[in-house]
Amino acid sequence: MEALRQILEVNSGNITIQLPKPFPYQQVEVIVLPVEEKPMVNREDVWKSINEFSEELRRSGRTFSDSVELIREGRGE
């Protein structure tokens, strides 16, 4: 089975799907789902948060692998 996924713009209530050539099937099932718009992520805020976490980890004297082990212990793993 071959699957095709596209995100298309709706124009006057219509969409046009261009199938690859050759497309060996005579019937297809079309499922239309709305695309949820994702809020824009401010990369500076993301990096600021990562840097703050890294600094906090550095000040604690722990390493990332130490912290992962603590999480696993807390989960009983």
Secondary structure as the mmCIF struct_conf table of DSSP 4:
data_model
#
loop_
_struct_conf.conf_type_id
_struct_conf.id
_struct_conf.beg_label_comp_id
_struct_conf.beg_label_asym_id
_struct_conf.beg_label_seq_id
_struct_conf.end_label_comp_id
_struct_conf.end_label_asym_id
_struct_conf.end_label_seq_id
STRN STRN1 ASN A 11 ASN A 11
TURN_TY1_P TURN_TY1_P1 SER A 12 GLY A 13
STRN STRN2 ASN A 14 ASN A 14
HELX_LH_PP_P HELX_LH_PP_P1 GLN A 18 PRO A 20
BEND BEND1 LYS A 21 PRO A 22
BEND BEND2 GLN A 26 GLN A 26
HELX_LH_PP_P HELX_LH_PP_P2 PRO A 34 VAL A 41
HELX_RH_AL_P HELX_RH_AL_P1 ARG A 43 SER A 60
TURN_TY1_P TURN_TY1_P2 GLY A 61 GLY A 61
HELX_RH_AL_P HELX_RH_AL_P2 PHE A 64 ARG A 75
TURN_TY1_P TURN_TY1_P3 GLY A 76 GLY A 76
#
